[in-house]
Amino acid sequence: MTAQLSRHNRSHLLRHGLLGTVAAVGVWSVALAGFAPAAVAADVRSRQWYLDAMGAEEVWTSTTGKGVKVAVIDTGVNPGTPSLKGQVLKGQDVSGAKGDETDDYTGHGTTMAELIAGTGADGGIKGLAPDAEIIPFRISDTDFQNKNKVNAFDMNDAIIAAADSDAQIINISMGNEFYGTDERKAVEYVASKGKLLFAAAGNSGHKANKEEYPAAYAQAVAVAATGPDGKVAKYSQHGDFVDLAAPGNNIPFWCDETFKRYCDGDGGTSAATAIASASAALIWSAHPDWTANQVLRVLFESAGRGEDWKEGTVSTYLGHGIVRPGAHINRGLGKPGDANISPLTNKPTGGASSSASSKPSAPASSQAPEGKPGADAAVAGSSTKTEDDSQLGLAIGGVAAAVVLAGIAFAVVRKRRSA
């Protein structure tokens, strides 16, 4: 388990693009860079380059994610945007603050939901799994905590609630650098319930590159980010906890909580996580009788890899490769394998026999980052070699150590959650 303690973080680092200027919002870890003019709604679909790269139109002739529900643990999800009307089910606010799960206080959670299941109506973001449904769970980030009285353990509570919901897939485009026993148990509970949890690997790969959670827990799927050229983004966190990669650069997002316009920029590992969750939704929709283990195994086996990728190895930058749901859906790549063996841990999951089945109590590779030798990887959706750069990070805190007093743990939470 020690090797897994570096796995996921609430990565919500967003390089927002707006009016050709460079700006920073807030004092917490939201890095906004690479600004560009706000995107006109009707032009947003044309900027979703990865849909074409992944052959989405062809995939949608076979599966659109229908019948699959995805829990989005984030800043809330606004069900009233044109792209999400009719797509959002009843969720839960676990932040402990005023409002409910539909009150998105930054626009980040709504963007993630649209990247997963947006219909694209009225020129909005088109989701990769446009017929999937979203179940929102609102939690707090540092800035929100500094302004409101909140539940210090809302991430743990949200993960457990999502595991007990009708969602088959849980998306967490957030993270922090603190390991927490209760949070780890909550992630294990998700696996015992036969569900998949995708979490952002983090956006400080070009800096401290510390493992982030929940991505770094053994039973979470840690997602790194790539760009249009198919190479890992230089900011994307790397290490032996990374499981998959997905497009994260040059992806439009809601500029703020007013939902008046989209901005251009990099979605980072947050957006990459949403796209990975949507990829799983497409495969699960096509094979509703499969288990979570089988869906994930096929995601791994059908992922895009460079021509020089050594057989049987896993990259510390791209994990098993870049998600390509079309490679399986349209070409049959990837085999489901054993229904009860996790491709993450190679151990049985689910059922009463699982040690994690009881609900927890709440309280390496030769691959290199962008610009370095050996960073080539297959573009998502194609077999050709092609690299990337960006950011989107929302980190939320946890208990730094099991022996930390509750009061101190709460202080850590307030300092470390970011968006």
N, C-alpha and C positions, 0 to 999 in steps of 0.2 A: 504494500500500500504506500510505502514511502515514496516510491518513484512516481506515484500518481498525485502527490500532494501539490503539484504545480499546475494542475490542469485548467480550471476556467476562471474568468473574471467577469464582472458585470461591465462589459466593454461597451460604452456608449460614446466613445470618442468620435465626434463628428467634425469633419472638416467642412464647414458650411461655406457655400459660395453665395455672395450677395454684392451686387453693385460694384464689382471690380475692386473692392477694398479688402484690407486685411483687418480683422477685428477679433476680440476675445470677449466672451460673455461670461460673467461671473468670475469668482476667484477659485472655484473648484476645478477639477480636471476636465474641463471641456476645452479642447483645442480647436479653434475655428481657423481654417486657413484655406488658401486656394480659392478665394471668393470669386464668384462670377455673377452675372445678372440673374435675377430671379427668373425662374422658368415659367413661361405662360402655360397655363393648364393644358391647352390643346397640343403643346409641343412636348409634353413630358414623356409620352410613350416613345417618341423618336429618340429620346435620350437614354432609354433603358437598353443600352447596347447588348447587355448580357442575354436578353430574351432571344435575340437573333443568334447570338453565339451559341446558345444552348439548344437552338432549334425548337423553341417553344411552340410555335404554330403547329409543327408536325406532331409534337408530343400531345397537344390538346385535341388532336383528332382521335386519340386513344384514351386519354385520361385528363381530367381537369381538377382532380382533388375532391371530387364530389363524395360526400359521405364521411369525410375526415374532419375532425375538429382539432384545432390547434389552440392551446392556451398560450397567451402572450402575457408574461410577467414583466411589467414595465411601468411607465409613467401614467398609464391609463390609455384607453382607446376611445376616440371620438367616433361613434357609430353614424354620425350625421354627414360625414364627407360623402360626396357623390360616389366615390369608389367603394365605400364601405356600407352603403345603405343596403340593408337586408343580409349583410354578411356577419354581423356581430350578435352573439347570443348573450344571455345573462351571465355576468361574471361576479366578481367580488372585489371590494376595496378592502385591503388589509393594512393600509398605511396608518390607520387610526386617526387620520385627519378629516376635516370637513370635506364633503363631496363624495362622489362614488367613482366606480371604475370607468365611467364614461367621461370623467373630467380629466383630460390629459393636460397636465400643467406645463409641458414643453413641446409637445408635438411628436416626440420621439416614439412613443408607443404606437401612436396612430400610423406613423411611417412604417414601422415594422409590420403592423397588421396589414397594411396595403401591399407591402412587398410580398407578403405571403398570399393573401386572398383578395386583393383589390380587384374589382371588376373592370377598372379603367373607364368607368362611365364619366361623361363630360370632360374627357381629357385628363382624368386622374391617373395615378400610378396603377399599372396593370400588374396584378400579382402573378407569380409563377404558378400558383395553384388557385386559379380564380373561382373555383366552385367549392373550395374548402370553407369552413366556418371558424370564426374566431371567438374564443372565450377569454375576456380580459381580466387580469388580476393587477390592481394598481398597488404599487409600493412607492416608497419615497427615495429621493436622492438627497445629497448633502444640502443643496440650496433649499430644497423644499423643507427639509428637517429644520434648517435654521430659521425658518419663518413659521413653522407649524409644530404643534404638539403631535408626535407620531409614535407608532409602535416600533420599538427598536429591533424587534425580531420579525419584521414583516416579510423578509425574504424566506425565512424558514416556513412561516405560516403560509405564504403564497405557494411554495413548492408542494407542501402537503395538501393544500386545498386543490391545487391543480391536479395532483395525482389522484385525488378522490373525485374529480369531476369527470365529465364525459369525454374530455380531451384525450386523444391518443398520443399527441405530440406536445411537448412543452418547449416554448422558445424563451430564452433568457439572454437578451442582448445587453447584458450588464455584468459587472463583476468587481471584485476587489482582491487585494493581495493577502487577505487573512484567512487562514484555514480555520474552520469551525466544526467541531464534532457534531453538533446538532444539525448543522446545514448538510454535512456529509451524510448523516443518517436520513435526512429528508430526501436527498438525491437517491440513496439506496432504496428508499421506500418507493420512489417512482419506478425504478427497475423492477421491484417485486410486484408492482401492479401491472407489469407488462406494457409499459409506456416508454417513449423515447424523450430524452431531455437534451436539447442542443443549447450550448452556451458559448458566448464570445470569448475567444482566446485572449483578447486585449490588444491595446494599441500603443504599447510602449516598447515594442521590440527594438526600436532604434535608440532606446534609452536604457532604463534599468532592466527591462525584460524579465521582471519577476513573474513567477507563476501566479495566475489569478483564479479565483473561485466564483461560482461553482464549476467553471470549466475544467479545473484541474482535478476534480474528484474522479475516481476511477470509472464510475458508471454514468458520467456525463460525457457528451460528445463535444469536444472542444473544436471550435471552428476558426480557422485563420482566414485572412483576406487576400485576394488577388486582384489584378487589374486586367484591362482589355487584352494585354499581351500574354496573359496566362501565367505570369510570374508572381511570386509572393510579394506583397506590399512591404516596403522597408519598415513601416511602423508595426506591422503585424507581429504579435508575440510569437516566439518560437521556443521549442523544447520538446521533450519526449511525451508531453501531455497532449500535443496537437493531434487530432484524429482526422480532420478533413479540412478542405479549403473551399471557398466559394467567392464569387465576385463581390468586391467591396468598394472599388474605386469608381468615381464619376457616376454616381447614382443620385437622382433627385430625391429630395426629402421635404417635408413640411418645415418652413422656416421657423415657425414658433407656434405658440398655443392659440393664436388667432385664426389659423387655418385659412388665410387669405391667399397665400401663394406658396409655391414650391421654390426651393433654392437648389442651386447646382453645387456639387461638391462631392466629397468622399464619405461614404457611409461606414467605412472601416469594418471592423470585425462584427459590429452590430448588424449592419446590413447583410454581411456574409452569413451570419447565423440565421437570419430570417430566410434567406434564399436556400440554405441547407435544409431548414425545417420544411419549406415548401416543396423541396425535392423529395423529401421523405413522404410528404402528403400525397404527391403524385403517384409514387410507387405503391403506397399502402392502398390508395384508391383503386389502383389497377389490380391489386391482389388483397382484397379485404379479408381473406382467410389466413393471411400470413401473420406471424408474430412480430413483435418489435425487433427481435434478434434477426429475423430473416430480412426484414426491410433494411436494417442497418448493414447487414452483411452484403446485400446487393448494392447498396450505396458505395460501400468500400470497394467492392470488386469491379464496379463499373466506372469508378472515378478516373479522371483524365490524368495521365502520367507522361513525362517526357520520354523520348526514345532511349535516353541513356539511363533510365531509371532501372536499377538492379532488381530483378525479380525477387519477391519475398521480403523486400525491405520497406520500412516506413520512414518517411521524411520528418525531420524535426521542424520543418517549415510548412509543409503541406499535408502532413499526416499520410493518409492513404491516397491522396490526390485531390483533384478538383471535381466537385460534384457534377455529374452528367446524367441526370435521370433519363434523358433520351437514349443514351447508350444502352440502357436496359429495356426501356419501353419500346423503342423502335428497332433495336438490333439484338435484343436478348442477352446482352452481356451481364454476367453476374448470376450466381446460383444462390438460392435461399439457404440451403444447408440445414443444420439442426435447429429446430424450432425453439429449443429450450437452452441453447448455449449462447452466451453473450459473446459477440465478436470483440468486445472491449476487454473483458476479463478472462475469456475462455472458461467461464464457470457457469453452472446452471442458474437460471433466473426464474422468478415468479413462483406462484403456488405456495402452499402452506409449508413446504419444506425449506423455503428460502429463509435464511437467517435475518433478512431485512423485511420480511413480509408483515411484521407487526408495525402499526403506525408509530413513528417516533414522537416523543413528546415535544411540544413547541417551547420554547422559551422565547530513429536516428540515422540520421541519414546524411547523404552527401549534398542534399539540397541546401542552397544558400539564399539569403535575402536579395532583394532587388539591387541590381548594380554589382553583384558579386558573381564570380565564376560558379557555374553549376546551378544557376537559379532557373534554368529553363524547365517548363512543365507544359503539358498539353493545355491548350485553351479549353475552357469549359465548353463542352458541346462539340469539340472537333478532335481530330487525332494529330493535328499539326502542332509544332512547337511555337510557342510565342512568348510580360512582366508587369509591375504595378506600384501605386503609392496613394495614401489617404488616411482619414481618421474619423471616428465617431465613438465616444466613450461615455458610458454612464456607469460609474462604479458605486456599489453600495457596500456597506460595511458589515463586518461580522465580528465575532469574538476572536481576539488575537491569540488567546491561549485558554485552555480549559479552566485554568485556575484563576483567570481574571475575574474580579468582582463585577457584578451586574452593572453598577454605576460606571465603572471604568469602561466596560464593554460598550455601553451606550455612547460614551464620549468618542470612542473609536469609530463607531458607526457614523456619527455625525460628521466626523472629519474626513471620512474616506469615501462616502457615496458621491459619485459624480455623474454627470451626464454630458 
